[in-house]
Amino acid sequence: MSNSLNANEAPTPGGLNSPPPPSGLFPCNWHPWFPWVAPFALYILIMSAGPYLPISAEWNHILRLLVVTPIVLFCSRKMFSARPVQPVASILVGIVVFALWVGPDLLFPEYRHHWLLSNSITGAYDPVGTIEANRTPVYMLLRILVSVLLVPVIEELFWRGFVMRILIKSDFLSVPMGTYAREAFWITAILFAVEHGAYWDVGLLAGIAYNAWLVRTRSLADTILAHAVTNGLLAVYVIVLGKWVYWP
């Protein structure tokens, strides 16, 4: 795929003012992909294995935190600057994405039942979401910790830090963060949508917004902040208004 790399641009692993990548950290140095892919892959593995593990939903979230967080802190954290370059605007982006996420259901209550959004390919719409047995203070606290503090980091590392760059060049670390290439931009947005199953439509809008914000800011910290704001507002929306369908 063609790309828009400028020969005068110095590659930066994680955006503006990025610290250098780690050297000699084990297992961080197993493979260049590890800090970017491993947290997301392990998270998906633990989440998907939930129905087959002899543990409660609460312990499944604890397991995600215990397994994934150390990798983020000791490996992935070294790959990008944690300081957003446009924090206020990033918060606003997060608010806009939240509005896009819940807006269709508010405007069109039967919207999610359409066959395009609930089928055997994208997944069936779950009208219940979080089952009543899991609506406990401990579960909700764990869900907030995971969805607001962990998920934005691992998803942005994977989708926009890794996928969007490796689609441009196999040596993805040489691609400056936020580099725009049309094919990489749209493929990443579509794959991000697919990840969100029956919510692929708003997932696509979110993917486009986060991709565009990375291109604009060239800072992974800004997309992480925007993503965290979106998830945080969604958590408040779910708990305060009882919209459990958003927490399947």
Contacts in CASP RR format, 6 or more apart in sequence:
PFRMAT RR
TARGET T0000
AUTHOR 0000-0000-0000
METHOD contacts of the structure
MODEL  1
MSNSLNANEAPTPGGLNSPPPPSGLFPCNWHPWFPWVAPFALYILIMSAG
PYLPISAEWNHILRLLVVTPIVLFCSRKMFSARPVQPVASILVGIVVFAL
WVGPDLLFPEYRHHWLLSNSITGAYDPVGTIEANRTPVYMLLRILVSVLL
VPVIEELFWRGFVMRILIKSDFLSVPMGTYAREAFWITAILFAVEHGAYW
DVGLLAGIAYNAWLVRTRSLADTILAHAVTNGLLAVYVIVLGKWVYWP
1 167 0 8 1.000
1 168 0 8 1.000
1 181 0 8 1.000
1 183 0 8 1.000
1 184 0 8 1.000
2 181 0 8 1.000
2 183 0 8 1.000
3 168 0 8 1.000
3 169 0 8 1.000
3 175 0 8 1.000
3 179 0 8 1.000
3 181 0 8 1.000
3 184 0 8 1.000
4 179 0 8 1.000
4 180 0 8 1.000
4 181 0 8 1.000
5 168 0 8 1.000
5 169 0 8 1.000
5 175 0 8 1.000
5 176 0 8 1.000
5 179 0 8 1.000
9 176 0 8 1.000
10 176 0 8 1.000
11 173 0 8 1.000
11 174 0 8 1.000
11 175 0 8 1.000
11 176 0 8 1.000
12 18 0 8 1.000
12 176 0 8 1.000
12 177 0 8 1.000
12 218 0 8 1.000
13 20 0 8 1.000
13 21 0 8 1.000
13 79 0 8 1.000
13 80 0 8 1.000
13 173 0 8 1.000
13 177 0 8 1.000
14 79 0 8 1.000
14 80 0 8 1.000
14 81 0 8 1.000
14 161 0 8 1.000
14 177 0 8 1.000
14 219 0 8 1.000
14 220 0 8 1.000
15 80 0 8 1.000
15 81 0 8 1.000
15 176 0 8 1.000
15 177 0 8 1.000
15 178 0 8 1.000
15 218 0 8 1.000
15 219 0 8 1.000
15 220 0 8 1.000
15 221 0 8 1.000
16 81 0 8 1.000
16 85 0 8 1.000
16 217 0 8 1.000
16 218 0 8 1.000
16 219 0 8 1.000
17 81 0 8 1.000
17 83 0 8 1.000
18 79 0 8 1.000
18 80 0 8 1.000
18 81 0 8 1.000
18 177 0 8 1.000
19 78 0 8 1.000
19 81 0 8 1.000
20 78 0 8 1.000
21 35 0 8 1.000
21 78 0 8 1.000
21 79 0 8 1.000
21 173 0 8 1.000
22 28 0 8 1.000
22 29 0 8 1.000
22 35 0 8 1.000
22 75 0 8 1.000
22 78 0 8 1.000
22 79 0 8 1.000
23 29 0 8 1.000
25 74 0 8 1.000
25 75 0 8 1.000
25 78 0 8 1.000
27 34 0 8 1.000
27 75 0 8 1.000
28 34 0 8 1.000
28 35 0 8 1.000
28 74 0 8 1.000
28 75 0 8 1.000
28 78 0 8 1.000
32 172 0 8 1.000
32 173 0 8 1.000
33 162 0 8 1.000
34 75 0 8 1.000
35 71 0 8 1.000
35 75 0 8 1.000
35 76 0 8 1.000
35 78 0 8 1.000
35 79 0 8 1.000
35 157 0 8 1.000
36 76 0 8 1.000
36 79 0 8 1.000
36 157 0 8 1.000
36 158 0 8 1.000
36 161 0 8 1.000
36 162 0 8 1.000
37 158 0 8 1.000
37 162 0 8 1.000
38 71 0 8 1.000
38 75 0 8 1.000
39 68 0 8 1.000
39 71 0 8 1.000
39 72 0 8 1.000
39 76 0 8 1.000
39 153 0 8 1.000
39 154 0 8 1.000
39 157 0 8 1.000
39 158 0 8 1.000
40 154 0 8 1.000
40 155 0 8 1.000
40 157 0 8 1.000
40 158 0 8 1.000
41 158 0 8 1.000
42 67 0 8 1.000
42 68 0 8 1.000
42 71 0 8 1.000
43 64 0 8 1.000
43 68 0 8 1.000
43 150 0 8 1.000
43 151 0 8 1.000
43 154 0 8 1.000
46 60 0 8 1.000
46 63 0 8 1.000
46 64 0 8 1.000
46 67 0 8 1.000
46 68 0 8 1.000
47 60 0 8 1.000
47 64 0 8 1.000
50 57 0 8 1.000
50 60 0 8 1.000
53 60 0 8 1.000
55 63 0 8 1.000
57 134 0 8 1.000
57 139 0 8 1.000
58 134 0 8 1.000
58 136 0 8 1.000
58 138 0 8 1.000
58 139 0 8 1.000
58 142 0 8 1.000
61 139 0 8 1.000
61 142 0 8 1.000
61 143 0 8 1.000
61 145 0 8 1.000
61 146 0 8 1.000
62 142 0 8 1.000
64 146 0 8 1.000
64 150 0 8 1.000
65 142 0 8 1.000
65 145 0 8 1.000
65 146 0 8 1.000
65 150 0 8 1.000
68 150 0 8 1.000
68 154 0 8 1.000
69 150 0 8 1.000
72 150 0 8 1.000
72 153 0 8 1.000
72 154 0 8 1.000
72 157 0 8 1.000
76 153 0 8 1.000
76 154 0 8 1.000
76 157 0 8 1.000
79 157 0 8 1.000
80 157 0 8 1.000
80 161 0 8 1.000
80 177 0 8 1.000
80 220 0 8 1.000
80 221 0 8 1.000
81 219 0 8 1.000
81 220 0 8 1.000
81 221 0 8 1.000
82 221 0 8 1.000
83 221 0 8 1.000
84 90 0 8 1.000
84 217 0 8 1.000
84 219 0 8 1.000
84 221 0 8 1.000
84 222 0 8 1.000
84 224 0 8 1.000
84 225 0 8 1.000
85 217 0 8 1.000
85 218 0 8 1.000
85 219 0 8 1.000
85 221 0 8 1.000
85 222 0 8 1.000
86 217 0 8 1.000
86 219 0 8 1.000
86 222 0 8 1.000
87 222 0 8 1.000
87 225 0 8 1.000
89 222 0 8 1.000
90 213 0 8 1.000
90 217 0 8 1.000
90 222 0 8 1.000
90 223 0 8 1.000
90 225 0 8 1.000
90 226 0 8 1.000
90 229 0 8 1.000
91 225 0 8 1.000
91 226 0 8 1.000
91 229 0 8 1.000
93 209 0 8 1.000
93 210 0 8 1.000
93 213 0 8 1.000
93 226 0 8 1.000
93 229 0 8 1.000
94 209 0 8 1.000
94 226 0 8 1.000
94 227 0 8 1.000
94 229 0 8 1.000
94 230 0 8 1.000
94 233 0 8 1.000
95 229 0 8 1.000
95 230 0 8 1.000
95 233 0 8 1.000
96 209 0 8 1.000
97 205 0 8 1.000
97 206 0 8 1.000
97 209 0 8 1.000
97 210 0 8 1.000
97 226 0 8 1.000
97 227 0 8 1.000
97 230 0 8 1.000
98 229 0 8 1.000
98 230 0 8 1.000
98 232 0 8 1.000
98 233 0 8 1.000
98 234 0 8 1.000
98 237 0 8 1.000
100 202 0 8 1.000
100 205 0 8 1.000
100 206 0 8 1.000
100 209 0 8 1.000
101 199 0 8 1.000
101 202 0 8 1.000
101 203 0 8 1.000
101 205 0 8 1.000
101 206 0 8 1.000
101 230 0 8 1.000
101 234 0 8 1.000
101 246 0 8 1.000
102 234 0 8 1.000
102 237 0 8 1.000
102 243 0 8 1.000
102 246 0 8 1.000
104 111 0 8 1.000
104 201 0 8 1.000
104 202 0 8 1.000
105 111 0 8 1.000
105 112 0 8 1.000
111 117 0 8 1.000
112 118 0 8 1.000
112 125 0 8 1.000
112 127 0 8 1.000
112 198 0 8 1.000
112 245 0 8 1.000
113 125 0 8 1.000
116 122 0 8 1.000
116 201 0 8 1.000
117 125 0 8 1.000
117 198 0 8 1.000
117 199 0 8 1.000
117 200 0 8 1.000
117 201 0 8 1.000
118 124 0 8 1.000
118 125 0 8 1.000
118 198 0 8 1.000
122 194 0 8 1.000
122 197 0 8 1.000
122 198 0 8 1.000
122 200 0 8 1.000
123 197 0 8 1.000
123 198 0 8 1.000
124 198 0 8 1.000
125 198 0 8 1.000
126 198 0 8 1.000
126 245 0 8 1.000
126 248 0 8 1.000
127 245 0 8 1.000
128 244 0 8 1.000
128 245 0 8 1.000
129 244 0 8 1.000
129 245 0 8 1.000
129 246 0 8 1.000
129 247 0 8 1.000
129 248 0 8 1.000
130 139 0 8 1.000
130 143 0 8 1.000
130 238 0 8 1.000
130 244 0 8 1.000
130 247 0 8 1.000
130 248 0 8 1.000
135 244 0 8 1.000
140 239 0 8 1.000
143 235 0 8 1.000
143 247 0 8 1.000
144 232 0 8 1.000
144 235 0 8 1.000
147 231 0 8 1.000
147 232 0 8 1.000
147 234 0 8 1.000
147 235 0 8 1.000
148 228 0 8 1.000
148 231 0 8 1.000
148 232 0 8 1.000
148 235 0 8 1.000
149 228 0 8 1.000
151 227 0 8 1.000
151 231 0 8 1.000
152 224 0 8 1.000
152 225 0 8 1.000
152 227 0 8 1.000
152 228 0 8 1.000
152 231 0 8 1.000
153 224 0 8 1.000
155 192 0 8 1.000
155 227 0 8 1.000
156 210 0 8 1.000
156 220 0 8 1.000
156 223 0 8 1.000
156 224 0 8 1.000
156 227 0 8 1.000
157 220 0 8 1.000
159 188 0 8 1.000
159 191 0 8 1.000
159 192 0 8 1.000
159 207 0 8 1.000
159 210 0 8 1.000
160 178 0 8 1.000
160 188 0 8 1.000
160 210 0 8 1.000
160 211 0 8 1.000
160 214 0 8 1.000
160 220 0 8 1.000
160 223 0 8 1.000
161 172 0 8 1.000
161 177 0 8 1.000
161 214 0 8 1.000
161 220 0 8 1.000
162 172 0 8 1.000
163 184 0 8 1.000
163 187 0 8 1.000
163 188 0 8 1.000
163 191 0 8 1.000
164 178 0 8 1.000
164 184 0 8 1.000
164 185 0 8 1.000
164 188 0 8 1.000
164 211 0 8 1.000
164 214 0 8 1.000
165 172 0 8 1.000
165 173 0 8 1.000
165 175 0 8 1.000
165 177 0 8 1.000
165 178 0 8 1.000
165 179 0 8 1.000
165 184 0 8 1.000
166 172 0 8 1.000
167 181 0 8 1.000
167 183 0 8 1.000
167 184 0 8 1.000
167 187 0 8 1.000
167 188 0 8 1.000
168 175 0 8 1.000
168 179 0 8 1.000
168 181 0 8 1.000
168 184 0 8 1.000
169 175 0 8 1.000
176 218 0 8 1.000
177 214 0 8 1.000
177 218 0 8 1.000
177 219 0 8 1.000
177 220 0 8 1.000
178 214 0 8 1.000
178 215 0 8 1.000
178 217 0 8 1.000
178 218 0 8 1.000
179 215 0 8 1.000
180 215 0 8 1.000
185 211 0 8 1.000
185 215 0 8 1.000
188 207 0 8 1.000
188 211 0 8 1.000
189 204 0 8 1.000
189 207 0 8 1.000
189 208 0 8 1.000
189 211 0 8 1.000
190 204 0 8 1.000
192 203 0 8 1.000
192 204 0 8 1.000
192 206 0 8 1.000
192 207 0 8 1.000
192 210 0 8 1.000
193 200 0 8 1.000
193 201 0 8 1.000
193 203 0 8 1.000
193 204 0 8 1.000
193 207 0 8 1.000
194 200 0 8 1.000
196 202 0 8 1.000
196 203 0 8 1.000
196 206 0 8 1.000
206 230 0 8 1.000
209 226 0 8 1.000
210 223 0 8 1.000
210 226 0 8 1.000
210 227 0 8 1.000
213 222 0 8 1.000
213 223 0 8 1.000
213 226 0 8 1.000
214 220 0 8 1.000
214 222 0 8 1.000
214 223 0 8 1.000
217 223 0 8 1.000
234 246 0 8 1.000
237 243 0 8 1.000
237 246 0 8 1.000
238 244 0 8 1.000
238 246 0 8 1.000
238 247 0 8 1.000
END
